[in-house]
């Protein structure tokens, strides 16, 4: 009795085939001529988004280039990134239509919701949560909201569909524990029970809200609808969290970080948060991260080679004082250097079909065009990585700004998400092509 047929793992050489057949003709490339391990199509690497906001901005005359296009001359700050010139695009003449409100404008950085400083303002969904609704189920964490000295409960870039703030995590060690440290069986079961209890509370709230509907005015029904929408979103997050709770966490590529003990270690905390974002992407723990660097809530921070004598917020109101400008310049330059480190580190991690930077669209910017004047137009913005064609300065009208939400549409399209509209956008960004 013949044994089972086992396919020979050796590959067929085209020349050997021709020689054995005694013919001289061109043959098509046959499957048997391809190494067995090369035949299977490699899955596409995940696409990711990382959005960073420094809510005190940058000195505009030292950030924006004076020339445009692909042959633009690097500004003093962009010169800190010259090694990565072909990996990013710089934007000028962009802003969010209708977003004013001075320091309140940072809450609209990723939502584009107008008039954040006005009475009765209600925020809308942020870009990261819009993305999380589409791909968040693919990873343990649908999104991660990070902060550097972010004012707890008051400042965040992440907002739900119902306009509810998602708090920032300010401690890198806490982010690390969430990403990599698995609890004991008892701890896991306790967490699952908490999640189940949370779901039951959400169910009760939803049922009770329904019974009220018939007795409410139209305005109150609208407010109740907003409330029940928030409840449904919370339920969905709880269900997904419970499903992931019993799945093993990935092995940590690096050791747990040491959190600085003082808020003046602003730069050190920024570097640590960049590292946590890289580790989260590298292990596919999430594909969606925001980072708010809250200068308003920061003291006189430490900067390499320069003594900072005043709080970050007070320095931003420099009034053209040379000493304050020199200190701000040192702060801004170190921020650019840290962003350069982020680009370098993402580029250094190879993935299928490229590297981590090529598969991650990164945006760095500010809600302020000029913090000294509290202006929210002409916002400084860099976009790096992703499947976008870079190495250029896209210069729009400094008087009648181009809508920055168009960048958000282009970012999502570069991630393979089929969308042509977000908030006050008018379409994808002109001049920013997908590679």
Secondary structure as UniProt FT lines:
FT   HELIX           14..21
FT   HELIX           31..33
FT   HELIX           36..39
FT   STRAND          48..54
FT   TURN            55..56
FT   HELIX           60..63
FT   TURN            70..71
FT   TURN            76..77
FT   HELIX           78..87
FT   STRAND          88..92
FT   STRAND          94..95
FT   TURN            97..98
FT   HELIX           102..108
FT   TURN            109..111
FT   TURN            116..117
FT   TURN            119..120
FT   HELIX           127..135
FT   HELIX           136..138
FT   STRAND          144..148
FT   TURN            152..154
FT   TURN            161..162
FT   HELIX           172..180
FT   HELIX           185..212
FT   HELIX           213..215
FT   HELIX           218..245
FT   TURN            263..264
FT   HELIX           266..282
FT   TURN            283..284
FT   STRAND          288..293
FT   HELIX           295..297
FT   TURN            304..305
FT   HELIX           312..316
FT   TURN            319..320
FT   HELIX           322..347
FT   STRAND          350..351
FT   TURN            352..353
FT   STRAND          354..355
FT   TURN            356..359
FT   STRAND          360..365
FT   TURN            371..374
FT   STRAND          381..385
FT   TURN            386..387
FT   STRAND          392..395
FT   STRAND          402..403
FT   HELIX           405..414
FT   TURN            415..416
FT   TURN            423..424
FT   TURN            430..431
//
